[in-house]
């Protein structure tokens, strides 16, 4: 469960690395990753003796959070473009919360009347449909997102 948060940071880092490399600054990605590795090592040394395996997961989250922040800073310095991650992801996060809530609620109700596997499949479908509604209403199409989130400074 703790690694789930780290996946969010990692998923945001890799496209940012691709953008840095496409802008001709591939060396920056290596420097950022080295800083992240140093944070991971330090957090491992501090957290593993106290928290065990949970310390490993937390240190991974810290590592990727630092990598994301440093990569955003480097990208802004090198290109002059400020990426607004909160603006880009607010609608997606809201849709994800609605999706999870709808799927969980549907599963609780459907498991009473349907076999478990069928209830699970139906609830996943309902969650997916609910996720699409805010995405379509808020206009989170890839072309629109690019226009809204990347502003030259």
N, CA, C and O atoms as a GROMACS GRO file, in nm:
protein
  612
    1UNK      N    1   0.083  -0.119   0.000
    1UNK     CA    2   0.000   0.000   0.000
    1UNK      C    3   0.088   0.126   0.000
    1UNK      O    4   0.057   0.224  -0.068
    2UNK      N    5   0.196   0.123   0.076
    2UNK     CA    6   0.283   0.241   0.081
    2UNK      C    7   0.355   0.264  -0.052
    2UNK      O    8   0.384   0.378  -0.089
    3UNK      N    9   0.383   0.156  -0.123
    3UNK     CA   10   0.448   0.172  -0.253
    3UNK      C   11   0.356   0.234  -0.357
    3UNK      O   12   0.402   0.288  -0.457
    4UNK      N   13   0.225   0.226  -0.333
    4UNK     CA   14   0.130   0.285  -0.427
    4UNK      C   15   0.153   0.434  -0.446
    4UNK      O   16   0.141   0.484  -0.557
    5UNK      N   17   0.185   0.505  -0.340
    5UNK     CA   18   0.214   0.648  -0.351
    5UNK      C   19   0.341   0.672  -0.431
    5UNK      O   20   0.350   0.768  -0.508
    6UNK      N   21   0.439   0.586  -0.414
    6UNK     CA   22   0.564   0.601  -0.489
    6UNK      C   23   0.541   0.581  -0.638
    6UNK      O   24   0.608   0.644  -0.720
    7UNK      N   25   0.448   0.496  -0.674
    7UNK     CA   26   0.418   0.473  -0.815
    7UNK      C   27   0.365   0.600  -0.881
    7UNK      O   28   0.395   0.626  -0.997
    8UNK      N   29   0.289   0.677  -0.808
    8UNK     CA   30   0.236   0.802  -0.864
    8UNK      C   31   0.351   0.896  -0.899
    8UNK      O   32   0.354   0.953  -1.008
    9UNK      N   33   0.445   0.911  -0.807
    9UNK     CA   34   0.561   0.997  -0.834
    9UNK      C   35   0.645   0.944  -0.949
    9UNK      O   36   0.689   1.020  -1.035
   10UNK      N   37   0.666   0.813  -0.950
   10UNK     CA   38   0.746   0.753  -1.057
   10UNK      C   39   0.678   0.771  -1.192
   10UNK      O   40   0.744   0.800  -1.291
   11UNK      N   41   0.548   0.754  -1.196
   11UNK     CA   42   0.474   0.768  -1.322
   11UNK      C   43   0.482   0.910  -1.376
   11UNK      O   44   0.478   0.931  -1.497
   12UNK      N   45   0.492   1.008  -1.288
   12UNK     CA   46   0.505   1.146  -1.331
   12UNK      C   47   0.648   1.180  -1.372
   12UNK      O   48   0.670   1.270  -1.453
   13UNK      N   49   0.745   1.108  -1.316
   13UNK     CA   50   0.887   1.136  -1.346
   13UNK      C   51   0.926   1.096  -1.487
   13UNK      O   52   0.996   1.170  -1.555
   14UNK      N   53   0.882   0.980  -1.532
   14UNK     CA   54   0.933   0.926  -1.658
   14UNK      C   55   0.894   1.010  -1.779
   14UNK      O   56   0.979   1.031  -1.865
   15UNK      N   57   0.771   1.060  -1.791
   15UNK     CA   58   0.745   1.150  -1.904
   15UNK      C   59   0.826   1.280  -1.895
   15UNK      O   60   0.866   1.336  -1.998
   16UNK      N   61   0.850   1.326  -1.775
   16UNK     CA   62   0.930   1.445  -1.756
   16UNK      C   63   1.074   1.422  -1.800
   16UNK      O   64   1.136   1.510  -1.859
   17UNK      N   65   1.126   1.304  -1.771
   17UNK     CA   66   1.260   1.269  -1.818
   17UNK      C   67   1.265   1.266  -1.971
   17UNK      O   68   1.363   1.310  -2.032
   18UNK      N   69   1.160   1.214  -2.032
   18UNK     CA   70   1.156   1.210  -2.178
   18UNK      C   71   1.156   1.351  -2.236
   18UNK      O   72   1.221   1.377  -2.337
   19UNK      N   73   1.084   1.441  -2.171
   19UNK     CA   74   1.081   1.580  -2.218
   19UNK      C   75   1.217   1.647  -2.202
   19UNK      O   76   1.260   1.723  -2.289
   20UNK      N   77   1.285   1.619  -2.091
   20UNK     CA   78   1.419   1.675  -2.072
   20UNK      C   79   1.515   1.622  -2.178
   20UNK      O   80   1.594   1.698  -2.234
   21UNK      N   81   1.507   1.494  -2.206
   21UNK     CA   82   1.595   1.436  -2.307
   21UNK      C   83   1.563   1.490  -2.446
   21UNK      O   84   1.654   1.517  -2.524
   22UNK      N   85   1.434   1.506  -2.476
   22UNK     CA   86   1.397   1.561  -2.606
   22UNK      C   87   1.443   1.706  -2.621
   22UNK      O   88   1.469   1.752  -2.732
   23UNK      N   89   1.453   1.777  -2.509
   23UNK     CA   90   1.500   1.916  -2.513
   23UNK      C   91   1.652   1.924  -2.518
   23UNK      O   92   1.709   2.034  -2.519
   24UNK      N   93   1.719   1.809  -2.520
   24UNK     CA   94   1.864   1.807  -2.530
   24UNK      C   95   1.937   1.812  -2.398
   24UNK      O   96   2.055   1.849  -2.394
   25UNK      N   97   1.872   1.775  -2.291
   25UNK     CA   98   1.934   1.780  -2.159
   25UNK      C   99   1.928   1.644  -2.091
   25UNK      O  100   1.880   1.631  -1.978
   26UNK      N  101   1.978   1.543  -2.159
   26UNK     CA  102   1.975   1.407  -2.106
   26UNK      C  103   2.061   1.393  -1.981
   26UNK      O  104   2.032   1.312  -1.894
   27UNK      N  105   2.166   1.472  -1.971
   27UNK     CA  106   2.253   1.465  -1.854
   27UNK      C  107   2.182   1.507  -1.726
   27UNK      O  108   2.216   1.462  -1.617
   28UNK      N  109   2.083   1.593  -1.740
   28UNK     CA  110   2.007   1.636  -1.622
   28UNK      C  111   1.930   1.520  -1.560
   28UNK      O  112   1.915   1.514  -1.438
   29UNK      N  113   1.882   1.430  -1.643
   29UNK     CA  114   1.807   1.316  -1.588
   29UNK      C  115   1.898   1.228  -1.504
   29UNK      O  116   1.856   1.175  -1.401
   30UNK      N  117   2.023   1.212  -1.547
   30UNK     CA  118   2.118   1.131  -1.470
   30UNK      C  119   2.148   1.199  -1.336
   30UNK      O  120   2.152   1.132  -1.233
   31UNK      N  121   2.170   1.329  -1.339
   31UNK     CA  122   2.199   1.402  -1.215
   31UNK      C  123   2.080   1.395  -1.118
   31UNK      O  124   2.100   1.378  -0.998
   32UNK      N  125   1.961   1.408  -1.170
   32UNK     CA  126   1.841   1.402  -1.086
   32UNK      C  127   1.826   1.262  -1.025
   32UNK      O  128   1.793   1.247  -0.907
   33UNK      N  129   1.852   1.160  -1.105
   33UNK     CA  130   1.842   1.022  -1.055
   33UNK      C  131   1.948   0.995  -0.948
   33UNK      O  132   1.920   0.924  -0.852
   34UNK      N  133   2.066   1.049  -0.964
   34UNK     CA  134   2.170   1.032  -0.862
   34UNK      C  135   2.130   1.098  -0.730
   34UNK      O  136   2.153   1.042  -0.623
   35UNK      N  137   2.070   1.215  -0.738
   35UNK     CA  138   2.019   1.281  -0.616
   35UNK      C  139   1.910   1.196  -0.552
   35UNK      O  140   1.906   1.182  -0.430
   36UNK      N  141   1.822   1.139  -0.634
   36UNK     CA  142   1.718   1.052  -0.582
   36UNK      C  143   1.775   0.928  -0.517
   36UNK      O  144   1.724   0.882  -0.414
   37UNK      N  145   1.881   0.872  -0.575
   37UNK     CA  146   1.945   0.754  -0.517
   37UNK      C  147   2.008   0.788  -0.382
   37UNK      O  148   2.005   0.707  -0.289
   38UNK      N  149   2.065   0.908  -0.371
   38UNK     CA  150   2.122   0.950  -0.242
   38UNK      C  151   2.013   0.963  -0.136
   38UNK      O  152   2.032   0.924  -0.021
   39UNK      N  153   1.898   1.019  -0.174
   39UNK     CA  154   1.786   1.030  -0.080
   39UNK      C  155   1.737   0.892  -0.040
   39UNK      O  156   1.707   0.868   0.077
   40UNK      N  157   1.730   0.802  -0.136
   40UNK     CA  158   1.685   0.665  -0.107
   40UNK      C  159   1.780   0.598  -0.008
   40UNK      O  160   1.735   0.535   0.088
   41UNK      N  161   1.909   0.611  -0.030
   41UNK     CA  162   2.008   0.551   0.060
   41UNK      C  163   1.996   0.609   0.200
   41UNK      O  164   1.994   0.535   0.298
   42UNK      N  165   1.988   0.740   0.211
   42UNK     CA  166   1.976   0.804   0.341
   42UNK      C  167   1.847   0.762   0.412
   42UNK      O  168   1.849   0.729   0.531
   43UNK      N  169   1.737   0.762   0.340
   43UNK     CA  170   1.609   0.721   0.401
   43UNK      C  171   1.613   0.574   0.441
   43UNK      O  172   1.558   0.537   0.545
   44UNK      N  173   1.677   0.490   0.360
   44UNK     CA  174   1.690   0.348   0.397
   44UNK      C  175   1.765   0.334   0.528
   44UNK      O  176   1.725   0.258   0.617
   45UNK      N  177   1.875   0.408   0.540
   45UNK     CA  178   1.955   0.398   0.662
   45UNK      C  179   1.878   0.445   0.785
   45UNK      O  180   1.895   0.392   0.894
   46UNK      N  181   1.793   0.546   0.766
   46UNK     CA  182   1.718   0.600   0.879
   46UNK      C  183   1.589   0.524   0.909
   46UNK      O  184   1.552   0.510   1.026
   47UNK      N  185   1.522   0.477   0.807
   47UNK     CA  186   1.388   0.422   0.827
   47UNK      C  187   1.381   0.270   0.844
   47UNK      O  188   1.296   0.219   0.917
   48UNK      N  189   1.469   0.197   0.778
   48UNK     CA  190   1.461   0.051   0.786
   48UNK      C  191   1.481  -0.001   0.928
   48UNK      O  192   1.406  -0.089   0.971
   49UNK      N  193   1.579   0.050   1.004
   49UNK     CA  194   1.592  -0.001   1.141
   49UNK      C  195   1.469   0.026   1.228
   49UNK      O  196   1.439  -0.050   1.320
   50UNK      N  197   1.398   0.132   1.199
   50UNK     CA  198   1.281   0.168   1.280
   50UNK      C  199   1.151   0.105   1.231
   50UNK      O  200   1.066   0.066   1.311
   51UNK      N  201   1.136   0.095   1.098
   51UNK     CA  202   1.008   0.053   1.041
   51UNK      C  203   1.012  -0.078   0.964
   51UNK      O  204   0.908  -0.128   0.922
   52UNK      N  205   1.128  -0.134   0.944
   52UNK     CA  206   1.139  -0.259   0.869
   52UNK      C  207   1.103  -0.240   0.722
   52UNK      O  208   1.148  -0.145   0.658
   53UNK      N  209   1.020  -0.331   0.669
   53UNK     CA  210   0.984  -0.326   0.528
   53UNK      C  211   0.905  -0.200   0.493
   53UNK      O  212   0.914  -0.151   0.381
   54UNK      N  213   0.830  -0.148   0.587
   54UNK     CA  214   0.757  -0.024   0.561
   54UNK      C  215   0.855   0.091   0.538
   54UNK      O  216   0.825   0.184   0.462
   55UNK      N  217   0.970   0.087   0.602
   55UNK     CA  218   1.072   0.188   0.581
   55UNK      C  219   1.125   0.188   0.439
   55UNK      O  220   1.156   0.293   0.383
   56UNK      N  221   1.135   0.069   0.380
   56UNK     CA  222   1.179   0.059   0.241
   56UNK      C  223   1.078   0.126   0.149
   56UNK      O  224   1.116   0.201   0.059
   57UNK      N  225   0.951   0.099   0.172
   57UNK     CA  226   0.847   0.158   0.089
   57UNK      C  227   0.844   0.311   0.105
   57UNK      O  228   0.832   0.384   0.007
   58UNK      N  229   0.855   0.358   0.227
   58UNK     CA  230   0.856   0.503   0.250
   58UNK      C  231   0.978   0.570   0.187
   58UNK      O  232   0.967   0.679   0.132
   59UNK      N  233   1.093   0.504   0.194
   59UNK     CA  234   1.212   0.564   0.134
   59UNK      C  235   1.200   0.569  -0.018
   59UNK      O  236   1.251   0.661  -0.081
   60UNK      N  237   1.133   0.471  -0.077
   60UNK     CA  238   1.110   0.475  -0.221
   60UNK      C  239   1.020   0.592  -0.257
   60UNK      O  240   1.044   0.662  -0.356
   61UNK      N  241   0.916   0.614  -0.178
   61UNK     CA  242   0.828   0.729  -0.202
   61UNK      C  243   0.902   0.862  -0.190
   61UNK      O  244   0.885   0.951  -0.273
   62UNK      N  245   0.986   0.874  -0.088
   62UNK     CA  246   1.066   0.996  -0.070
   62UNK      C  247   1.160   1.016  -0.188
   62UNK      O  248   1.174   1.127  -0.239
   63UNK      N  249   1.223   0.908  -0.231
   63UNK     CA  250   1.316   0.913  -0.343
   63UNK      C  251   1.248   0.967  -0.468
   63UNK      O  252   1.298   1.060  -0.531
   64UNK      N  253   1.134   0.910  -0.504
   64UNK     CA  254   1.065   0.952  -0.626
   64UNK      C  255   1.004   1.090  -0.613
   64UNK      O  256   0.994   1.162  -0.712
   65UNK      N  257   0.962   1.129  -0.494
   65UNK     CA  258   0.910   1.264  -0.474
   65UNK      C  259   1.021   1.367  -0.498
   65UNK      O  260   0.999   1.469  -0.563
   66UNK      N  261   1.141   1.340  -0.446
   66UNK     CA  262   1.255   1.430  -0.467
   66UNK      C  263   1.292   1.433  -0.614
   66UNK      O  264   1.320   1.539  -0.670
   67UNK      N  265   1.293   1.317  -0.678
   67UNK     CA  266   1.325   1.311  -0.822
   67UNK      C  267   1.227   1.394  -0.902
   67UNK      O  268   1.267   1.468  -0.991
   68UNK      N  269   1.098   1.383  -0.871
   68UNK     CA  270   0.997   1.459  -0.944
   68UNK      C  271   1.017   1.609  -0.926
   68UNK      O  272   1.014   1.684  -1.023
   69UNK      N  273   1.038   1.652  -0.802
   69UNK     CA  274   1.056   1.795  -0.777
   69UNK      C  275   1.180   1.849  -0.845
   69UNK      O  276   1.177   1.958  -0.903
   70UNK      N  277   1.290   1.774  -0.838
   70UNK     CA  278   1.413   1.819  -0.904
   70UNK      C  279   1.399   1.820  -1.056
   70UNK      O  280   1.448   1.911  -1.122
   71UNK      N  281   1.332   1.720  -1.112
   71UNK     CA  282   1.313   1.715  -1.256
   71UNK      C  283   1.224   1.830  -1.304
   71UNK      O  284   1.249   1.889  -1.409
   72UNK      N  285   1.121   1.862  -1.227
   72UNK     CA  286   1.037   1.977  -1.262
   72UNK      C  287   1.117   2.107  -1.260
   72UNK      O  288   1.104   2.191  -1.348
   73UNK      N  289   1.201   2.120  -1.158
   73UNK     CA  290   1.285   2.240  -1.146
   73UNK      C  291   1.382   2.250  -1.264
   73UNK      O  292   1.397   2.356  -1.324
   74UNK      N  293   1.448   2.138  -1.295
   74UNK     CA  294   1.544   2.138  -1.406
   74UNK      C  295   1.474   2.167  -1.539
   74UNK      O  296   1.526   2.242  -1.622
   75UNK      N  297   1.356   2.108  -1.558
   75UNK     CA  298   1.283   2.130  -1.682
   75UNK      C  299   1.248   2.278  -1.698
   75UNK      O  300   1.261   2.335  -1.806
   76UNK      N  301   1.204   2.340  -1.590
   76UNK     CA  302   1.171   2.482  -1.593
   76UNK      C  303   1.296   2.567  -1.622
   76UNK      O  304   1.290   2.661  -1.701
   77UNK      N  305   1.407   2.534  -1.557
   77UNK     CA  306   1.530   2.609  -1.580
   77UNK      C  307   1.579   2.597  -1.724
   77UNK      O  308   1.624   2.695  -1.783
   78UNK      N  309   1.571   2.477  -1.778
   78UNK     CA  310   1.627   2.452  -1.912
   78UNK      C  311   1.538   2.500  -2.025
   78UNK      O  312   1.588   2.546  -2.127
   79UNK      N  313   1.406   2.492  -2.007
   79UNK     CA  314   1.316   2.523  -2.119
   79UNK      C  315   1.237   2.651  -2.099
   79UNK      O  316   1.186   2.708  -2.196
   80UNK      N  317   1.226   2.698  -1.975
   80UNK     CA  318   1.144   2.815  -1.948
   80UNK      C  319   0.995   2.784  -1.944
   80UNK      O  320   0.913   2.876  -1.936
   81UNK      N  321   0.960   2.658  -1.949
   81UNK     CA  322   0.820   2.617  -1.945
   81UNK      C  323   0.789   2.566  -1.805
   81UNK      O  324   0.859   2.481  -1.751
   82UNK      N  325   0.683   2.621  -1.748
   82UNK     CA  326   0.641   2.578  -1.614
   82UNK      C  327   0.524   2.481  -1.629
   82UNK      O  328   0.419   2.516  -1.682
   83UNK      N  329   0.545   2.360  -1.583
   83UNK     CA  330   0.439   2.260  -1.586
   83UNK      C  331   0.360   2.267  -1.455
   83UNK      O  332   0.418   2.270  -1.347
   84UNK      N  333   0.230   2.271  -1.466
   84UNK     CA  334   0.143   2.278  -1.349
   84UNK      C  335   0.083   2.140  -1.325
   84UNK      O  336  -0.024   2.109  -1.377
   85UNK      N  337   0.152   2.058  -1.247
   85UNK     CA  338   0.107   1.922  -1.225
   85UNK      C  339  -0.026   1.915  -1.153
   85UNK      O  340  -0.108   1.827  -1.181
   86UNK      N  341  -0.049   2.006  -1.061
   86UNK     CA  342  -0.176   2.003  -0.989
   86UNK      C  343  -0.292   2.033  -1.083
   86UNK      O  344  -0.396   1.967  -1.077
   87UNK      N  345  -0.274   2.132  -1.169
   87UNK     CA  346  -0.379   2.162  -1.266
   87UNK      C  347  -0.400   2.046  -1.362
   87UNK      O  348  -0.514   2.013  -1.397
   88UNK      N  349  -0.290   1.983  -1.403
   88UNK     CA  350  -0.299   1.872  -1.497
   88UNK      C  351  -0.370   1.752  -1.434
   88UNK      O  352  -0.446   1.683  -1.501
   89UNK      N  353  -0.345   1.729  -1.307
   89UNK     CA  354  -0.393   1.604  -1.248
   89UNK      C  355  -0.514   1.620  -1.157
   89UNK      O  356  -0.566   1.519  -1.110
   90UNK      N  357  -0.560   1.741  -1.130
   90UNK     CA  358  -0.672   1.758  -1.038
   90UNK      C  359  -0.797   1.686  -1.087
   90UNK      O  360  -0.862   1.616  -1.009
   91UNK      N  361  -0.831   1.702  -1.212
   91UNK     CA  362  -0.948   1.634  -1.267
   91UNK      C  363  -0.932   1.483  -1.267
   91UNK      O  364  -1.027   1.409  -1.242
   92UNK      N  365  -0.810   1.438  -1.296
   92UNK     CA  366  -0.784   1.295  -1.297
   92UNK      C  367  -0.794   1.236  -1.156
   92UNK      O  368  -0.846   1.126  -1.137
   93UNK      N  369  -0.744   1.309  -1.058
   93UNK     CA  370  -0.752   1.263  -0.919
   93UNK      C  371  -0.898   1.258  -0.874
   93UNK      O  372  -0.941   1.162  -0.810
   94UNK      N  373  -0.973   1.362  -0.908
   94UNK     CA  374  -1.115   1.364  -0.874
   94UNK      C  375  -1.188   1.247  -0.940
   94UNK      O  376  -1.269   1.179  -0.877
   95UNK      N  377  -1.159   1.224  -1.067
   95UNK     CA  378  -1.219   1.110  -1.138
   95UNK      C  379  -1.180   0.977  -1.075
   95UNK      O  380  -1.261   0.886  -1.066
   96UNK      N  381  -1.054   0.966  -1.031
   96UNK     CA  382  -1.009   0.844  -0.966
   96UNK      C  383  -1.079   0.817  -0.835
   96UNK      O  384  -1.113   0.704  -0.802
   97UNK      N  385  -1.101   0.924  -0.759
   97UNK     CA  386  -1.173   0.909  -0.632
   97UNK      C  387  -1.317   0.867  -0.658
   97UNK      O  388  -1.370   0.778  -0.590
   98UNK      N  389  -1.381   0.931  -0.756
   98UNK     CA  390  -1.517   0.891  -0.791
   98UNK      C  391  -1.522   0.747  -0.841
   98UNK      O  392  -1.613   0.672  -0.806
   99UNK      N  393  -1.424   0.710  -0.922
   99UNK     CA  394  -1.416   0.574  -0.976
   99UNK      C  395  -1.406   0.472  -0.864
   99UNK      O  396  -1.481   0.374  -0.861
  100UNK      N  397  -1.313   0.493  -0.772
  100UNK     CA  398  -1.293   0.400  -0.662
  100UNK      C  399  -1.416   0.391  -0.574
  100UNK      O  400  -1.456   0.282  -0.531
  101UNK      N  401  -1.478   0.505  -0.546
  101UNK     CA  402  -1.598   0.506  -0.462
  101UNK      C  403  -1.713   0.432  -0.529
  101UNK      O  404  -1.783   0.353  -0.464
  102UNK      N  405  -1.733   0.457  -0.657
  102UNK     CA  406  -1.842   0.391  -0.729
  102UNK      C  407  -1.818   0.241  -0.739
  102UNK      O  408  -1.910   0.161  -0.719
  103UNK      N  409  -1.694   0.202  -0.770
  103UNK     CA  410  -1.664   0.059  -0.783
  103UNK      C  411  -1.681  -0.013  -0.650
  103UNK      O  412  -1.737  -0.122  -0.645
  104UNK      N  413  -1.633   0.047  -0.544
  104UNK     CA  414  -1.644  -0.015  -0.411
  104UNK      C  415  -1.790  -0.026  -0.368
  104UNK      O  416  -1.833  -0.130  -0.317
  105UNK      N  417  -1.864   0.080  -0.388
  105UNK     CA  418  -2.005   0.080  -0.351
  105UNK      C  419  -2.083  -0.023  -0.434
  105UNK      O  420  -2.164  -0.098  -0.380
  106UNK      N  421  -2.058  -0.024  -0.564
  106UNK     CA  422  -2.127  -0.120  -0.651
  106UNK      C  423  -2.093  -0.263  -0.610
  106UNK      O  424  -2.180  -0.350  -0.608
  107UNK      N  425  -1.967  -0.287  -0.578
  107UNK     CA  426  -1.926  -0.423  -0.538
  107UNK      C  427  -1.997  -0.466  -0.410
  107UNK      O  428  -2.043  -0.579  -0.400
  108UNK      N  429  -2.006  -0.376  -0.312
  108UNK     CA  430  -2.073  -0.410  -0.187
  108UNK      C  431  -2.218  -0.450  -0.210
  108UNK      O  432  -2.269  -0.543  -0.147
  109UNK      N  433  -2.285  -0.380  -0.300
  109UNK     CA  434  -2.425  -0.410  -0.328
  109UNK      C  435  -2.441  -0.534  -0.417
  109UNK      O  436  -2.530  -0.615  -0.394
  110UNK      N  437  -2.355  -0.547  -0.516
  110UNK     CA  438  -2.369  -0.657  -0.612
  110UNK      C  439  -2.328  -0.793  -0.556
  110UNK      O  440  -2.380  -0.896  -0.599
  111UNK      N  441  -2.236  -0.793  -0.460
  111UNK     CA  442  -2.191  -0.922  -0.408
  111UNK      C  443  -2.302  -0.994  -0.333
  111UNK      O  444  -2.295  -1.115  -0.312
  112UNK      N  445  -2.405  -0.921  -0.294
  112UNK     CA  446  -2.518  -0.983  -0.224
  112UNK      C  447  -2.606  -1.063  -0.319
  112UNK      O  448  -2.669  -1.161  -0.279
  113UNK      N  449  -2.611  -1.020  -0.447
  113UNK     CA  450  -2.704  -1.083  -0.541
  113UNK      C  451  -2.635  -1.159  -0.655
  113UNK      O  452  -2.699  -1.240  -0.723
  114UNK      N  453  -2.507  -1.134  -0.676
  114UNK     CA  454  -2.433  -1.198  -0.785
  114UNK      C  455  -2.316  -1.278  -0.729
  114UNK      O  456  -2.271  -1.253  -0.617
  115UNK      N  457  -2.267  -1.376  -0.807
  115UNK     CA  458  -2.143  -1.444  -0.766
  115UNK      C  459  -2.029  -1.342  -0.757
  115UNK      O  460  -2.030  -1.239  -0.824
  116UNK      N  461  -1.930  -1.373  -0.674
  116UNK     CA  462  -1.824  -1.278  -0.644
  116UNK      C  463  -1.751  -1.230  -0.769
  116UNK      O  464  -1.728  -1.110  -0.784
  117UNK      N  465  -1.714  -1.320  -0.858
  117UNK     CA  466  -1.640  -1.280  -0.978
  117UNK      C  467  -1.723  -1.188  -1.068
  117UNK      O  468  -1.671  -1.090  -1.120
  118UNK      N  469  -1.849  -1.220  -1.086
  118UNK     CA  470  -1.935  -1.137  -1.169
  118UNK      C  471  -1.957  -1.000  -1.105
  118UNK      O  472  -1.959  -0.898  -1.174
  119UNK      N  473  -1.973  -0.998  -0.974
  119UNK     CA  474  -1.989  -0.870  -0.903
  119UNK      C  475  -1.863  -0.785  -0.920
  119UNK      O  476  -1.872  -0.663  -0.938
  120UNK      N  477  -1.747  -0.848  -0.914
  120UNK     CA  478  -1.622  -0.775  -0.931
  120UNK      C  479  -1.610  -0.716  -1.071
  120UNK      O  480  -1.575  -0.600  -1.087
  121UNK      N  481  -1.640  -0.797  -1.171
  121UNK     CA  482  -1.631  -0.750  -1.310
  121UNK      C  483  -1.728  -0.634  -1.335
  121UNK      O  484  -1.693  -0.534  -1.396
  122UNK      N  485  -1.850  -0.650  -1.286
  122UNK     CA  486  -1.950  -0.542  -1.304
  122UNK      C  487  -1.909  -0.415  -1.231
  122UNK      O  488  -1.925  -0.305  -1.284
  123UNK      N  489  -1.856  -0.428  -1.110
  123UNK     CA  490  -1.817  -0.309  -1.034
  123UNK      C  491  -1.698  -0.238  -1.098
  123UNK      O  492  -1.689  -0.116  -1.092
  124UNK      N  493  -1.607  -0.314  -1.157
  124UNK     CA  494  -1.495  -0.251  -1.228
  124UNK      C  495  -1.547  -0.175  -1.349
  124UNK      O  496  -1.501  -0.064  -1.377
  125UNK      N  497  -1.642  -0.232  -1.422
  125UNK     CA  498  -1.702  -0.163  -1.536
  125UNK      C  499  -1.773  -0.036  -1.494
  125UNK      O  500  -1.763   0.067  -1.561
  126UNK      N  501  -1.846  -0.043  -1.383
  126UNK     CA  502  -1.916   0.076  -1.333
  126UNK      C  503  -1.815   0.183  -1.291
  126UNK      O  504  -1.834   0.301  -1.321
  127UNK      N  505  -1.708   0.142  -1.223
  127UNK     CA  506  -1.604   0.238  -1.185
  127UNK      C  507  -1.541   0.305  -1.306
  127UNK      O  508  -1.518   0.426  -1.305
  128UNK      N  509  -1.514   0.226  -1.410
  128UNK     CA  510  -1.456   0.283  -1.532
  128UNK      C  511  -1.549   0.382  -1.600
  128UNK      O  512  -1.506   0.487  -1.647
  129UNK      N  513  -1.678   0.348  -1.604
  129UNK     CA  514  -1.776   0.439  -1.664
  129UNK      C  515  -1.786   0.569  -1.583
  129UNK      O  516  -1.795   0.677  -1.641
  130UNK      N  517  -1.784   0.557  -1.452
  130UNK     CA  518  -1.790   0.676  -1.366
  130UNK      C  519  -1.665   0.762  -1.385
  130UNK      O  520  -1.673   0.884  -1.380
  131UNK      N  521  -1.550   0.698  -1.406
  131UNK     CA  522  -1.425   0.773  -1.428
  131UNK      C  523  -1.432   0.856  -1.556
  131UNK      O  524  -1.379   0.967  -1.562
  132UNK      N  525  -1.498   0.802  -1.658
  132UNK     CA  526  -1.504   0.872  -1.786
  132UNK      C  527  -1.590   0.998  -1.779
  132UNK      O  528  -1.565   1.094  -1.852
  133UNK      N  529  -1.690   0.999  -1.694
  133UNK     CA  530  -1.781   1.113  -1.689
  133UNK      C  531  -1.709   1.243  -1.654
  133UNK      O  532  -1.720   1.339  -1.730
  134UNK      N  533  -1.633   1.251  -1.542
  134UNK     CA  534  -1.563   1.379  -1.516
  134UNK      C  535  -1.456   1.410  -1.620
  134UNK      O  536  -1.428   1.526  -1.648
  135UNK      N  537  -1.395   1.306  -1.678
  135UNK     CA  538  -1.293   1.330  -1.780
  135UNK      C  539  -1.354   1.397  -1.902
  135UNK      O  540  -1.296   1.489  -1.959
  136UNK      N  541  -1.471   1.349  -1.943
  136UNK     CA  542  -1.536   1.408  -2.060
  136UNK      C  543  -1.596   1.544  -2.030
  136UNK      O  544  -1.592   1.635  -2.114
  137UNK      N  545  -1.653   1.559  -1.911
  137UNK     CA  546  -1.716   1.686  -1.874
  137UNK      C  547  -1.613   1.797  -1.859
  137UNK      O  548  -1.635   1.910  -1.901
  138UNK      N  549  -1.499   1.764  -1.798
  138UNK     CA  550  -1.399   1.867  -1.773
  138UNK      C  551  -1.306   1.889  -1.892
  138UNK      O  552  -1.218   1.974  -1.886
  139UNK      N  553  -1.325   1.814  -2.000
  139UNK     CA  554  -1.245   1.834  -2.120
  139UNK      C  555  -1.101   1.791  -2.103
  139UNK      O  556  -1.010   1.862  -2.148
  140UNK      N  557  -1.078   1.677  -2.039
  140UNK     CA  558  -0.941   1.630  -2.018
  140UNK      C  559  -0.892   1.548  -2.137
  140UNK      O  560  -0.844   1.436  -2.122
  141UNK      N  561  -0.904   1.606  -2.254
  141UNK     CA  562  -0.850   1.542  -2.372
  141UNK      C  563  -0.703   1.577  -2.381
  141UNK      O  564  -0.665   1.686  -2.337
  142UNK      N  565  -0.618   1.489  -2.435
  142UNK     CA  566  -0.473   1.518  -2.438
  142UNK      C  567  -0.439   1.651  -2.503
  142UNK      O  568  -0.351   1.721  -2.454
  143UNK      N  569  -0.505   1.689  -2.611
  143UNK     CA  570  -0.473   1.817  -2.676
  143UNK      C  571  -0.510   1.935  -2.588
  143UNK      O  572  -0.437   2.034  -2.581
  144UNK      N  573  -0.625   1.924  -2.521
  144UNK     CA  574  -0.668   2.032  -2.432
  144UNK      C  575  -0.575   2.044  -2.312
  144UNK      O  576  -0.546   2.155  -2.267
  145UNK      N  577  -0.529   1.930  -2.260
  145UNK     CA  578  -0.439   1.933  -2.144
  145UNK      C  579  -0.310   2.004  -2.180
  145UNK      O  580  -0.257   2.082  -2.101
  146UNK      N  581  -0.258   1.977  -2.299
  146UNK     CA  582  -0.133   2.042  -2.338
  146UNK      C  583  -0.151   2.194  -2.344
  146UNK      O  584  -0.061   2.268  -2.303
  147UNK      N  585  -0.261   2.240  -2.392
  147UNK     CA  586  -0.286   2.384  -2.402
  147UNK      C  587  -0.298   2.447  -2.264
  147UNK      O  588  -0.250   2.558  -2.241
  148UNK      N  589  -0.364   2.375  -2.170
  148UNK     CA  590  -0.393   2.430  -2.038
  148UNK      C  591  -0.274   2.425  -1.943
  148UNK      O  592  -0.264   2.510  -1.854
  149UNK      N  593  -0.183   2.329  -1.959
  149UNK     CA  594  -0.086   2.305  -1.853
  149UNK      C  595   0.055   2.352  -1.884
  149UNK      O  596   0.134   2.368  -1.791
  150UNK      N  597   0.091   2.373  -2.007
  150UNK     CA  598   0.226   2.415  -2.038
  150UNK      C  599   0.222   2.561  -2.080
  150UNK      O  600   0.169   2.596  -2.186
  151UNK      N  601   0.279   2.645  -1.997
  151UNK     CA  602   0.283   2.789  -2.026
  151UNK      C  603   0.427   2.836  -2.030
  151UNK      O  604   0.501   2.813  -1.934
  152UNK      N  605   0.470   2.901  -2.136
  152UNK     CA  606   0.604   2.961  -2.134
  152UNK      C  607   0.607   3.073  -2.032
  152UNK      O  608   0.510   3.146  -2.014
  153UNK      N  609   0.719   3.085  -1.965
  153UNK     CA  610   0.734   3.189  -1.863
  153UNK      C  611   0.805   3.308  -1.921
  153UNK      O  612   0.827   3.407  -1.852
   0.00000   0.00000   0.00000
